[in-house]
Amino acid sequence: MIANMLIDIKNVGRQIKQSRLHVKLSQAEFARLAGVSRATINGIENGTIKEIGVNRLNRVVSASQNLSLSASMPIHPDRKSASLNLSFPYDWSNSAMPDALMIAKVVERGLFEDLVKVAVHYGIAALRDAVSTFAAKNPVASPSLNRMLSNIETGLRAAA
């Protein structure tokens, strides 16, 4: 009975790696989406992890399934996320999403590349406002988001 409950971590790891690579995410980016460390993702993908809790494994598998779902969604060029070439279809359920909500969703996901694209398209002030609003409600995310915002501002100044 218990033998039927065992999970083939190596097979799960291969599937997770395949999903992650299909959408061109690094292990670090995927780990942030799953709420685990990059070392955990590396260990799962390479079959070297010795022990993992059910809740952590569930977060990783769920994040991988979400990647597969987002990758299978058709790309609509009329969607803002597609026109900005963002890595995730933030507006997949609402192509008429207001700009401020789109920016807020990008900030919430916290992918650096998408934050840069938003800053370039909408301006650094719009991104700064969204980061401030999100950080006020999520103080744990504040240092990371503010560091990314600072790096983006520095990069945009250097590019100007």
Secondary structure, 3 states (H helix, E strand, C coil): CHHHHCCCHHHHHHHHHHHHHHCCCCHHHHHHHHCCCHHHHHHHHHCCCCCCCHHHHHHHHHHHHHHHHHHHCCCCCCCHHHHCCCCCCCCCCCCCCCHHHHHHHHHHHCCHHHHHHHHHHHCHHHHHHHHHHHHHHCCCCHHHHHHHHHHHHHHHHHHC
